Amino acid sequence: MNRYKELFLGCLAGLATAAVGIALVLFFMTDFHQHYNLKITKAEGILGKTITLGTLLNLATFFWFLNKKKDFWAYGVLIATCLLTLLTLFV
């Protein structure tokens, strides 16, 4: 498989895992019915914290790919985590 394709798929897996993590954080740690909108979450000042906590699931995804010997997929997850870190920095 092409390295760039594996990087891209790993990045997509990292973003999908982070999206699931963000949804879980919103559901279990906040009033989900009030925070389903990103504008409301940003207005209350918890958007960066939510993204940061949701991205913690990427740690498990990263090590899972490493154990399966899919190094470029794991590297893609790392790239997605860096992108989400930059997003959190600028939010």
C-alpha positions as CSV (number, residue, x, y, z in Angstrom):
1,M,0.0,0.0,0.0
2,N,1.2,3.5,-0.8
3,R,2.7,5.4,2.2
4,Y,0.8,8.5,1.5
5,K,-2.5,6.6,1.4
6,E,-1.6,5.0,4.8
7,L,-0.8,8.4,6.2
8,F,-4.1,9.8,4.9
9,L,-6.1,6.8,6.3
10,G,-4.3,7.1,9.7
11,C,-5.1,10.8,9.7
12,L,-8.7,10.1,9.0
13,A,-8.8,7.5,11.7
14,G,-7.3,10.0,14.2
15,L,-9.8,12.6,13.3
16,A,-12.7,10.1,13.6
17,T,-11.4,8.9,16.9
18,A,-11.1,12.4,18.2
19,A,-14.7,13.2,17.0
20,V,-16.0,10.2,18.9
21,G,-14.0,11.3,22.0
22,I,-15.3,14.9,21.7
23,A,-18.9,13.5,21.5
24,L,-18.2,11.3,24.6
25,V,-16.8,14.2,26.5
26,L,-19.8,16.4,25.6
27,F,-22.2,13.7,26.5
28,F,-20.7,12.6,29.8
29,M,-19.1,15.7,31.2
30,T,-21.5,18.5,30.2
31,D,-25.2,19.2,29.6
32,F,-25.2,17.6,26.2
33,H,-28.5,19.1,25.1
34,Q,-27.1,22.6,25.6
35,H,-23.7,22.0,24.1
36,Y,-24.5,20.3,20.8
37,N,-23.7,23.5,19.0
38,L,-20.1,24.6,18.7
39,K,-21.0,28.3,19.0
40,I,-22.5,27.7,22.4
41,T,-19.5,25.6,23.4
42,K,-17.1,28.3,22.3
43,A,-19.1,31.0,23.9
44,E,-18.9,29.2,27.3
45,G,-15.2,28.8,26.9
46,I,-15.1,25.0,27.0
47,L,-14.4,24.3,23.3
48,G,-10.6,24.0,23.7
49,K,-11.0,21.8,26.8
50,T,-13.5,19.6,25.0
51,I,-11.2,19.1,22.0
52,T,-8.2,18.4,24.2
53,L,-10.1,15.7,26.3
54,G,-11.6,14.2,23.2
55,T,-8.2,13.8,21.6
56,L,-7.0,11.6,24.4
57,L,-8.6,8.6,22.6
58,N,-6.0,9.1,19.9
59,L,-3.4,7.8,22.3
60,A,-5.1,4.4,22.3
61,T,-5.5,4.4,18.6
62,F,-1.9,5.3,18.1
63,F,-0.6,2.4,20.2
64,W,-3.1,0.0,18.7
65,F,-1.7,0.8,15.2
66,L,1.8,0.4,16.5
67,N,1.0,-3.0,18.0
68,K,-0.5,-4.1,14.6
69,K,2.7,-3.0,12.9
70,K,1.0,-0.2,10.9
71,D,3.6,2.4,11.5
72,F,2.4,4.9,8.8
73,W,-1.2,4.6,10.1
74,A,0.1,5.5,13.6
75,Y,2.1,8.4,12.1
76,G,-1.1,9.6,10.5
77,V,-2.9,9.5,13.9
78,L,0.0,11.6,15.2
79,I,-0.4,14.1,12.4
80,A,-4.1,14.4,13.2
81,T,-3.3,14.9,16.9
82,C,-0.9,17.7,15.9
83,L,-3.6,19.3,13.7
84,L,-6.1,19.2,16.6
85,T,-3.5,20.7,18.9
86,L,-3.1,23.6,16.5
87,L,-6.9,24.0,16.3
88,T,-7.1,24.1,20.1
89,L,-4.3,26.7,20.2
90,F,-6.1,29.0,17.8
91,V,-9.6,28.6,19.3
